[in-house]
């Protein structure tokens, strides 16, 4: 797309001055403000945008860093309250007006269009969309023209990072090796249960799928069948952090957003953790080898962790 070059905002906090003012108040006050904002958003749903693209995963693969980088693009308006709305996985029963209420007004989009000369876009980032068994079908039905961004990283490191993340949040109680031993039994029948009852949730499927979430090709192939490769863009997070500019430019081209000055590229949500035992690392690396080989064939080159 030919479009004028544009420059990033100096700070993503400028996007929502009201939210910026309440960042440092108590959690109770924040919850009340969020409830009021969601209610106002739902009442004005007919005047609001829907996303033109989604970051759908993978969890612990740089999705927050990509979200914040894209939020700085002057033609992009992020979700009003939350990075991840989780409508297509956890809150689908709330309805499309509830979902619309999380996004900017079309009036704001028009102001962006006049300022930049290109149509404004909005988006959100919910990494559970990639693996929830009903999310892709729901997205296709309700956002028929949407584009999907997927970030991937070394699945061994992703699994270890995810475990540390869930442990810190209180969603995991077992040490990493024991959690891996339990994964198959924890997940047994859970995807089928989620498909059978669209209103149910599964703690283990959402929080304790350390290995299965790293079998990326098993999740990407069905997305490509449903949405087409042209609407699906995969980012290797190692490349994003090592060489952010060309990786970011490729994302902008995919989204048909004009290039301009680069945003501030940062890593977010990294958690300190001890080294993984080498024998366990080798076992996991061997487990992921056939999945990584298929992923490399699908991408047209080996992923960074296999180069």
C-alpha positions, 0 to 999 in steps of 0.5 A: 500500500502506498501511503505517507510515512507517519511518526509514532506517538511519543508515549502510548500513555497519551492514548487514554488520558483518563486511564493514565490518571487512574494508573496509581489509584487503588485496585478497588477504584480501578475496578469501579472505573473499569466497570463504568467504562465497560458499561459506557462502552457497551451503551455506545457500542454502535459508535465504536470500531471493531478490530482489523487485526488481532495478536492471538498468541503464543503466550510468553512469546513477546506478544506484550512487546509487539502490542506496545510497539504497535500501539505507538503507531499513529494510525493504530488505536488500541483497546480502551481498557485491556491489552487482552479482552479475551472475548473469543475465548473466555467471555464470548457469552457476553455478546458482540456489543460488550466486545465493541465496548472495549474499542475506540469510538469511530469519531476517534478513528476519523480524527486519526484518519484526518491527522495521518491520511490513512484509515485508523485500525484498532486491535487487541492481544489475547494469546489464549485465542491461538489454542482455545478450541472455539476461538478461531471459529468465533473470530471467523464468524464475527470478524470475517476480514480480520488479520491475525498475528502470531508470535513464536519462540523456542518452545522449550523456553516458552514452556519454562517461562509459562510455568514460571508465569503461572506459578507466580500468578497462583495458577500452578502449584507444582514444580516444572518437571512434575507439571510436565508429567501431569500435563497429559492427564490434566488436559485429557478431554478438556478441549472436547469439553470446551467444544461441547459447552461453549460457556464452560472454562478449563483451568488446566487448558488455559493455564497448564498447557506448557508443552502443547502450546509450543507445538505451534504447527498444530495450531497454525495449520488449522488457522491457515485453512480457516483464514488463509495464509494471506491473513496470517503472519508469524513473527519469530520473537528471537528475530523481533528482539534481535533485529526489531526494525525489519521484523516490525516493518514486515508486520506493518506491511502485512497490516497495510500500515505506513512505515515511519519512525520506529517506536521504542522496542522493549521486552516486557513481562520477563520473569527471573527464573533458575536454569533448566536442568540440562537433561530436561532441556534435551528431552524437551528439545527432542520432543519438539523436534518433529513439530519444529521441522514441520513449522520450518517447512510451513514457514519456508525456513527453520525457526530461529531456535533450530538454525 
